[in-house]
């Protein structure tokens, strides 16, 4: 459910933007509200599972997720959709760490890599099905059905959980760190809100400055609180493990690159390259199928060859994939422009994901698997949230800069020019004003498309650089041999 939703929504974003006449800031919040609540509360979700029962909290998360999915499908405006997506993130914060924690408590260290690889394979299946099914639903029914598909899945998950999953919990009872949960939620919320609204209001706006100051202050306070309280949400002692710290840094940089890519790439395909939603959903299928077919194999790489090799080679290939994505312009064949990049990206992520998760889960004792899984998932989600906020600003500024440069070369009526500049935040969904000549209309469409590609290329090259940094971190922090413990 969680993995389908993370990919389906990206394919549906252009349709949602068009349905609600939304700006890119509104669309960012459709993604960010979910990621923000998930990233901020997933640590609490892992701890609640450790304390009160991993199966119980997993099932509660599934139920919340299902109800919120129905709310998303019934939303009558973009603000209702954002609220429902936030609640969906709360449900995901309980079910995502619970799934890995349940696996880790039921398999020993020797078979855990294989089990996590199998888990990765099944998540890859759903990640593959999601965009294709979602694109088909957007094209032939409505984007609302993208959310409704979670309801039958939730019913099946709850039934299987009651039937087959044994209950488990932490042997040492501790208190829930509610203060830490509040500080991290407000901190991340303030920071992300300040970054996103700066695109509209500017960096000197009092609201933007207040959000950034409050966000940074809460996050600093969070670190201080976690170091002092007896039962922290994020036990800082876990970071004494070099492997655990290194793997989380790899996650931070790599998932920052991946997060902004999956946000912008469907927009590129649908709004600029003129792909149908179904075709856009299917475009990344080769990459996801590679991850599925290789996940069980890559899950055993740590035990056979050590952790460092896969966690260096995988991000390097991912960086190469991003560079290949920066080459195509507007138009051209899918097989020539995007297929090679998709294959290389899929191979890089397939080599990385299961070994990275295995290192994380093997770096701590079994009593803290829920907390450890929560921390790593939080890092991944926060990385995506922050990259969409920060690199979204880069994308908007690059698009506006290039478009204004192109508009200056065209002789447009003042009213048309003002209308275009007032709606530049719509990026590729920016509509050409009516009443212009055919030649001017075509020139404007070309200018909008080329401006989007200009910004996309810049952001994708930054993603490639982030992937290279993650490979360097793995080389410096992950041990060559063993199971990842250090």
Secondary structure as GFF3:
##gff-version 3
##sequence-region A 1 486
A	DSSP	alpha_helix	2	20	.	.	.	ID=ss1
A	DSSP	alpha_helix	24	52	.	.	.	ID=ss2
A	DSSP	alpha_helix	54	74	.	.	.	ID=ss3
A	DSSP	alpha_helix	78	106	.	.	.	ID=ss4
A	DSSP	alpha_helix	109	140	.	.	.	ID=ss5
A	DSSP	alpha_helix	145	164	.	.	.	ID=ss6
A	DSSP	alpha_helix	178	201	.	.	.	ID=ss7
A	DSSP	alpha_helix	206	228	.	.	.	ID=ss8
A	DSSP	three_ten_helix	236	240	.	.	.	ID=ss9
A	DSSP	alpha_helix	242	267	.	.	.	ID=ss10
A	DSSP	pi_helix	268	272	.	.	.	ID=ss11
A	DSSP	alpha_helix	277	283	.	.	.	ID=ss12
A	DSSP	alpha_helix	285	299	.	.	.	ID=ss13
A	DSSP	alpha_helix	301	305	.	.	.	ID=ss14
A	DSSP	alpha_helix	307	325	.	.	.	ID=ss15
A	DSSP	alpha_helix	334	337	.	.	.	ID=ss16
A	DSSP	alpha_helix	339	362	.	.	.	ID=ss17
A	DSSP	three_ten_helix	366	368	.	.	.	ID=ss18
A	DSSP	alpha_helix	369	407	.	.	.	ID=ss19
A	DSSP	alpha_helix	414	422	.	.	.	ID=ss20
A	DSSP	three_ten_helix	424	429	.	.	.	ID=ss21
A	DSSP	alpha_helix	438	477	.	.	.	ID=ss22
###
